[in-house]
Amino acid sequence: MKKIILLIILFTSLKLAAQDLQPTNTEALLKVLVVGDESNALEGEEVTFISLKDGKTYTGTTDAAGRFSVLIPNGQKYKVKYTVFSTEQDFKPLDIPAMDGPVSLDYTITVRPPKVFTLNNVFFDTGKYSLNSKSFEELNKLAEYMTRKKSTVIEIAGHTDNSGTAELNQKLSEKRANTVRDYLLRNGVAPERVIAKGYGDTEPVADNATPEGKQKNRRTEVRIITQ
């Protein structure tokens, strides 16, 4: 019983410490608010500030109110980076002036989370639906994203090129989409938050007449159903 009490006290202390950041003479307290196009606060969004002076990074993830705070050295300019997989949004660099004494700054940015993005590093062998081990890193990132975005519901959309019959391509795309869904479920994502659907060769994004086009059409997409 004593050990349990000590663990609870330690956890509480760490939580309070994270919420009680204070600016210093060399670091400003940057209080960040992340909103969407409709000025709605966004939970689980990760924003990174990259120093243009020494390349050091300072990252935070928004809470349910769309906010996080981070200590960031003053007297420097920072690149602001918001990235979801291959989608990156650029912002005007943030300039933290050199100031005398501790200071807190409010910083609000509007982000546009993608509605559809392609998992560029998810691979299947030709005509098969088992995952290549090179896919695991990308899918682990997706599972982590779903952990941060607690209310998000997604569709895993499987696509093929037009090699073979339309019927076989449809079945293959469904099996591949379900394979990705199963991987996410094994990594802690709730079943009701992931829908799997196959589209076969019906939604090409490139010309199937070339090998390069076929490769682009063989893809796995993530479609955001509920943000």
QUIVENMO-V833727 format. One record per backbone hydrogen bond with DSSP energy under -0.5 kcal/mol. CO is the residue of the C=O (numbers start at 1). NH is the residue of the N-H. If there is no record, write none. Layout:
# QUIVENMO-V833727
((CO,NH) (CO,NH))
This chain:
# QUIVENMO-V833727
((1,5) (2,6) (3,7) (4,8) (5,9) (6,10) (7,11) (8,12) (9,13) (10,14) (11,15) (12,16) (13,17) (14,18) (15,19) (16,20) (17,20) (26,74) (27,24) (28,30) (28,72) (29,31) (29,105) (30,32) (30,70) (31,107) (32,68) (33,35) (33,109) (34,42) (35,111) (36,39) (40,36) (41,43) (42,45) (45,47) (45,62) (46,83) (47,60) (48,50) (48,81) (49,51) (49,58) (50,79) (51,55) (56,51) (58,49) (60,47) (62,44) (63,66) (66,34) (67,63) (68,32) (70,30) (72,28) (76,96) (77,52) (78,94) (79,50) (79,81) (80,82) (80,91) (81,48) (82,89) (84,87) (86,88) (87,84) (89,82) (93,95) (94,78) (94,96) (95,97) (96,75) (96,76) (99,101) (103,29) (105,31) (107,33) (109,35) (109,111) (115,224) (117,222) (118,120) (119,122) (121,123) (123,132) (125,128) (130,125) (132,135) (133,136) (135,139) (136,140) (137,141) (138,142) (139,143) (140,144) (141,145) (142,146) (143,147) (144,148) (145,149) (148,150) (149,152) (153,225) (153,226) (154,195) (155,157) (155,223) (156,158) (156,197) (157,221) (158,199) (159,219) (165,169) (166,170) (167,171) (168,172) (169,173) (170,174) (171,175) (172,176) (173,177) (174,178) (175,179) (176,180) (177,181) (178,182) (179,183) (180,184) (181,185) (182,186) (183,187) (184,187) (184,189) (185,188) (190,193) (191,194) (193,154) (195,156) (197,158) (199,202) (200,160) (207,210) (210,214) (211,215) (212,216) (213,217) (214,218) (217,219) (219,159) (220,119) (221,157) (222,117) (222,224) (223,155) (223,225) (226,153))
